[in-house]
């Protein structure tokens, strides 16, 4: 049985027909109107406004002020005919599109060249495709069916001229436009970053980004896998494909162009599976086997993307070392060179790669979403209103807030700063116990597990939050130590620590080393890459031999499965302490 409800959101109203026997969270997720990080009623972040009596669970997860104001949780709200609810307006997320660049040999994987054909004649009855291939210098073709269908009319409408797109000697497309553009996409779990580039020059034409449209189905990889197992991959696939089409249309409009020649895409292994509509179920179950890790070159329309361009999907290494990490390795420009380096992409899954002696040692530590704020009491992504730094002042401490807004939450970089400051001021002991001491005592209140550090009247860092970070940083640091053990080196032998991704680019290295997340010996060796996945994806389709380098990385990387490593548990326990070393 179903009922009809009204949802007020983003200054609009939407009527939804929803099942009467299920909490609202499922329907709101499917309609992409609400981000519910866990989906099972534990995180307390699926907040809505609704005139219902609060449940016991809501009373334990919401503040008295929130309950009085009518705030409820979608996981515990059952629909009724005619019900009206309000969800919070979605704020603009700060999407990292900048990256550190360096020069390289620019050779686009696709070439675009003009062609001119003589009109067909009774004495030359060669098919249109044969004549086009001959004019373009192609030996074979891989045109999608849609372009084959359009070819006869296209040639005659444009007086038998146009521009052919070639992959070596293979014809892969044609168009009337002279511009040779590519869409470069980093599909992150939290955000999707896209940039439009001129493939002939490598210059950026436009950038865009937004919150990953799959977020309503879960904040992290595991919750999205679970959702796909229960409901199929179609909702998640449709969400990301629709988002890519929106980003592409917006960038093309800004450039006054009609289409791109190629679309290059990278993401973690689960994101790539969901993009392709492939079930990621077995990524989450031992022995963690994905359906495919190979790079792919296919018509973009095969993915549902509204373009006649060719899609290039980067290869991955394992279930949890994905194409985004391969792209980040390309971004360093150091693979194959006489350099020992460590690459860390710190996010929901802390992926780390150590390159030593020509071998990549890689691991993924399940850090959870706390570095991105998803499961902290006042945590939030890096968007306007998030406290992104905390620092010592003469009278205690100060903070900065993204876009200088009124603070509404705390993002990952602010969390790390706050913990480092608490340690420095003696208000947090090395075991992670918060205590009302030192110069910060005036901001610390509560007892035992309820004790909290009040950053503002509305934003706290709780003892439970600190424990979450403690677990996450221990997993990351233990992974780094295991990789060094496997390679037989120490941090003194590492030339560079590359930090990739939004969180890695935002954290203050001094704070990260103070809490023991990063070895202190690497503090002076840090190089911030920014959105390394985007730059590496660009290099994949515009650098000589980059495709071969990426495939070699995939084949020759030693993936270290931490859960099966005999030394990991001990190393993990050793790194639980907040100690700078």
N, C-alpha and C positions, 0 to 999 in steps of 0.2 A: 504494500500500500504506500502511496506517495502523498505528500502535502506540498503546498506552494508557499514559499517564504520570500521575503524581500530583503535584499542585501544592499545597504548604502556603503559606497566605497568610492574613493577618488572623485568626489563631487558628482557621482552618478548613482543610479539605482538599477539593480538587476533582479529580475524574478527568477527563482530557481525552483524546479520541481525535484524534490529530494525524497529519499526513502524515510518513512516514518520511524523505522525500527533501528536506525543507526545514528550515532552522534554526528553533529554537523561537520566535524572536521573533514570527513571524507569528501563530502559534496563541495565544500569550500576549496579543498585542495584541487579537485578535478576541474573546478571552474577557474582555478588559478587566481583566487581572490584572497588567499590567506597563506602565509608561510607558517607551517607547523613543523618546527625542527625535528621533533621526535615522533609525533603522530600517535603516541600511546599514553599521553596524559602525565608524563613525568617532568617535562622541562618547564611547564607553566608559562609558555610564551605564545600560545595560540589564543591571544586575548581578543575578545569581541565585546561589544556593548549589547546587552540583551536584558529584557525585563523578566527574568526567571529567578527563582529562589536558588541561592548557591548550594552546591553539594558540599559534603564534608571535605572532599578532595580539593575543591576550589578554595575553601576556607583555609586550608593548610598551605596552599600555593600562592594565594593573593593576599595583599595587605588589607587591613580594615578599611583604609581609605578607598582602595580600588573596589572592594565589595560594596561599599556605600554608594559609590559612583555608578554602579551597575556593570562593572567589568566582570565578565565570565570567561570561561575557557571552552573553546569549541569542542575539545575532546570529551567534555562532560555535559554538553548542552544537547538536548534531544529536541528535534524540530516539532512544531505544531502548526496546523493550518493557519495562515495569515500572520505568522510570526514575522517580526521585523528586527533585524540586527544591523549593527554597524561595525565595519572593520576599519582599522586605522589606514589612513592614506599612506601609500607606499612612497618612501622618501627616495630621492635620487642617490644611488650608491656611487661612491667614488671608485671608479674602475681604473686600474693601473694600465695605461696604454704606453707609457714612456719606457724606454729601455736604453741600455748602454750600447752604443754602436761602435763598430770598427770597420775598416776597409777590407774588402775581399774581392776576388776576381768575379765580376758580375757577368754571369752567363745564364739568362732565363731558361728554364726547362722547356718552355714553349716559345716559338718564334712566330711573329705575325708579319706577313708580307702581302703586298698588293698583287692582284692578278687581273688579267684582261683576256677574255676569250673572244674568238671570232664566233659570230652567230652560227648555229648549225645550218648545214646546207644539204641538199639532196645527195651530193657526192661525198659528204662526210657525215655519216649517221652514227658517230660515236656517242655513247650515252653521256649525259651531262656530267656524271660523276667522273668518268674516265677523262674527259677533257679538262675538268677542274684539277684533277690530280696531276695531269701532265703539265698544266700551266703553273702549278704550285711547286713542281719538282718532287712530288710525293710518290712513293712506291706502293704504299698500302694506305688504308684508311681505318679509322675507328670512330666514324661519325655516329652519334646517337640517332635512333630512328626518327626523332622529331626533326632533326636537321635534314635527314634524307628526304623526309616528307616535304620539307619546305624548299628544297634545292631547286626544282624546276621553276617555280614561281619567282624565287629570289633572283636567279640569274637573268630572267627575262625582265623583271621589274627594274633591275639595276644595269641594264644594257650590257650584261655579261661581264661585269667587273665587280670587284669587292676586295676583301682582305681574307686571306687564308691563314688558319692557325695550324702550326706544325709542331709535332713532337719528333724531332729528328726528321726522318723521311716519312712519317706517318701523318696523314691529314686527320685532325681531330675536331676541326670546326671552321666556320666561315662567318663573316659578318660584313655589314656595310661600313662599320666604324673603323677609323684609322687608329683610334686610341687602343692601347694594349694594357689593360688594367687587370689587377689581381686582387682578390679579397683574401686577407690573411686573418685567420680566426684562432684564438686561444679559448677553448671551451673549458673553463674552470668549473669546479664544483659550485663555487659561490658566484662568480661573475663570468661573463662572456665578453671578451675584448676583440674588437674587429678593426682592421685598418684597410683602407683602399690604397693601393700602391700602383705607380706607373712601372710596369715590368721592364720597359725599355731602359729606364734610368735608375730604378730603385727608389725614387722619391716618393714620399708619403703624400697622398692626395687628400685623405681625410681619415679621421679616427672616430670610433664610437664604441659604446659599451653599455652594459646593463646587467642587472641581477640575473643570474641564470634562471630562466623561466621554469626550470624543473624544481626550484626551491620549495614550492608548495607541497611537493611530494616527499620532502625530507631535506634536512640540512646537510647530510653527509652521504657518502657513497653507500654505506650499508643500509640506511633507511630507504634509499631509492631502490636498491636491489630488492629489499623486502617488499616494497610497494609493487615492483614489477612482477614479482613472483605471485603476488595475490591478485593483481588486476591486469597483468599483461604489460608489455612494453609500449603499447600504442600511445597511451596518454603522455608518457615521458618523451617518446620520440616526436610526437606531434608538437609538444611544447618547445623543444629545441629547434626543430625545423621551422616552425612559425617564427621563432625569434630570429633565426638566421635570415629568413626572408625579409623581416622587418628591418634588420640592420643593413642588409644589402640594398634594399630599396632606398633607405634614407641616405646612404653614402653615395649611391649612384645619382640621386636627385641633386645632392650638393655639388657633385662634379659635373652635372649636366651630361651624363653618359647613360647609355641604354643597358649595357651589359658588361660583364667581365670575361676575360679569356680563361681564367682559372680561379678556383677557390681552394686554398690550402688550409687544412684543419688539423689541429692537434689538441689532445686532451688526455686525461687519464684513461686507463683501459676501460673502465665502466662507462665513462662519458662517450667514448668512441663506439662501444657496443650499442648503447642506447641511441646514438645518432643513426646508426645503421639498422636499428630495429632488431638487434640480436639480443637474445636473453643473456643477462649477465649473472644468472643464477649460480653457475658453478665457479664464478670468481670468488664467491663468498664462502665456499665449502671446500674443506681439504679434499684433494691436494691443490686447490686453487688454480684450476685450468681454464683459461679463457678460450673462446671459440677461435679467435685468430689474433695474431700480433703483427701480421704482415702489413706493409704499406700497400695502399691501393690507389689506382688511377681509374676513375670511372666517370661517366657523365653525371654532372651535378643533379640533373633531374631524376636520376635513379635514387637519390636521397630525398627527393621531394623539394629540392631547392629550385626556385624559379629562375633558372639561368641556363643558357646554352653552353656555358663554360664547362671545363673539365675539373673534377674534384680530385685533389691530391690529399690522401689521408696518410699521415706519417706513421711509421711503424712503432711498436712498443717493445718492451723487453720481457715483461711478466705481468701477472695479474695486478700488481700494485706498483710497477715501474712502467709508466705508460709513455705514450707518444709525446706528451708534454715534457717529460724528462729527457727524452731523446732530442727534442728540439732545444731544450736548455743547454744540453751538452754541445750542440752545434753552435749555440750563441756564444759560448766561451771562446770559440776559435782555437781552443787548446788541444783538442783531440788529435792525436797523431804527432804532437810536438813533444819535445824533451822537457816536459813540465809535470810535476806532481801536484795535483789539485784536488780539492774537495768541493763538491757542489751540493748545496742544501736548498731544497724547496720546502719551506716550513709552512704547512697548512694542516688541513684535516688529517691527511696522511703525510708524515714527515719523510719525504723521499730524499735519500742521500746517496751520492755516488762518489767514490774515491777512484781517481785515475792515477795509476802508478805502474811504471814499467810497461806502458802500452796496454794495460789491462784495466777495464772498468769493473770495480767491485761495487755492487749496488744493493741497497736494502730499503725497506719501507717500514717505518714504525707507526703503529696505530696511535697517533697523538690525540685523536678525537678533535672535535670542533672548538675546543676552548680557545685556541689561538685566534680564532675568528669570532669569538664572543658568543657562540651559539648556545652553550650550556652553562653559562655563568649567570648569576642572579641578576646582574645589571649589564650583562654583556650584549654587544651589538656589533654588526659589521662596521667597517671603516666608512661611515656615512656622516652627513652633517649632524652635529649634536653629540658625536662620540668623543669622549676624552681620549686623546691619542698620545699624550705625554704627561708625566708627573715628575716634578723636580723639587729639590730642596730650596727653601728660602730662609731668610733670617728669622722669620716668625713661624716656621713649620714647613709648609710645602705649597707649591702652586701647580696649576694644570693648564694645558692648552686644549682647545676644543676645535674639531674640524669645522671650518667655515665660521669660526668665532660665534657659534650659536650658543644658546643655553644648553648646558650639559644634560643629556637624556640617557646616557649610558657610557659604557667603557669598552673600547675595542682592544685588540690584542697587544698593540705596542704600548698602550697605556697600562695594561695589566702588568706587563713585564717591568715597566718603569716603577710602578707602585710597589711591586714585591721587592725590587732592588733597593728602593728607598727605605722600606720597612726593615730590611736586613741591615742597611748601613746605620740606621738610627736605633737599632737594638729592640725594635718592636716586633720582630719576627726572629725566632731562633732557628738554627740550622735544620732542625727537624721539621720546620714548617708550622710551628705553633705561634699563633698571633697572641700578643700580650700588650697590655696597656702600660708601655714604658717609654722613657726618653722624650724627645722633643715632639713626638707624634701622639703622645698619650691623650691629649685633649680631643683627638679625632677618633679614638678607638673606644668602642662601647660594647656592652653585652657580656655574656659569660659563656665559657666552654664553646660548644659548637655554634652558638648564636652570636659569638663575638664578631665584630665587623669594623672595617676601616672606612670612615665616612669621608668620601672625597668631596661631595656636595650634599646638601640636604636631601637630594633625590637619588644619588648614585653612591653605592657602597661596594666594597670588596670584602667578601665574607670569608670566614675560615674554610667553608666548603669550597669556595672558588679557588682559594690558594691550594687546597688539596688536589683539585682538578688540574691546575697548572703544574703542580709537583709531579703528578703521574705522567703528564704529557712531556715535560722537559726531560724526565728520566728516560723515557722511551727513546726520544730523539738522541740524547747524549749517549745512551748505551749503544744505539745503532752506529754512531760515529766511532766509538771505541772498538766495536766488533770489526768494522771495516778495516781499521788500522791494524788490528791483530791479524786479520786474514791476509793483508798485504805485507805484513812484517815490517811496518814503519811506525814512527812516532810523529807527533804533530810538528816537531822541529823540522822534519823532512818535507813537510807540505809547503809548497811555494805560495799557494793562493787558496783562500776560502771564498768561493763564489756564492753569494746569497741571491736566490731567485724568488720571484713571485711577489704578490702584494705585501704580505706580512713580512717576508724577508727583507723587503726594501724599506719597510716602515720602522722596524725595530731599531733601537739604539744599541749598537754592539756592546757598549760598556755595560748596559743593563743585562743583556743576554749572557755575557760572561760572568757578571756578578752573581747571577742565580745558578750558574753551572750548566746552562743550556749549551754553551759553546766553549771549547777548551780555551783557557786564557792565553795559551801560547799562540793562538791564531788571531788574536785581537788586532794586531797590526798588519795582518795579511788579508784582511777582508776586502773584497771587491763586490760592490752592489750592482747586479745586472738589471734590476727593474723587471719588466715583463719579458723575461728571457725566452719564454715559450713562443711569444709572438715573433721576436727577432730570429730565433732559430727556425721557426716555420717559414719566415721570409727567406732565410738563407737556403732552406731546403729546396725552394723552387727558383732561386736566382743565383746560386753559387755553383761554380764548376765543381763537379764530383761530390756535391753535398748529399745527393740521393745515395750514392755508393757509400759515403761515410756513415750515414744513418743506418743503412742496412748492415754495415760491418759492426756498428755499435750493438745492434740487436743480436747479431749472431755470436759476438765474442764477449758480451758482458757476463760476468759471474754474479748471478743473483744469489744473495745470501738470505735464506728464509729464517728470520730471527726467531720465530716461534719454535723452530726445530734445532736451533743452534745451542749446543751444550753450555756455552758460556754466557748466554744472554740473560738468563734469570738472575745470576749472581751480579752481572754488570748492571742490570736494571736496578737491583736493590742498592748497590753501591752508589748509584747516581741519584737516588731519591733525595738525599740530603741537599739543602741549599748551600753549596760550598763552591767558592771560586777557586778553580784549579785547572 
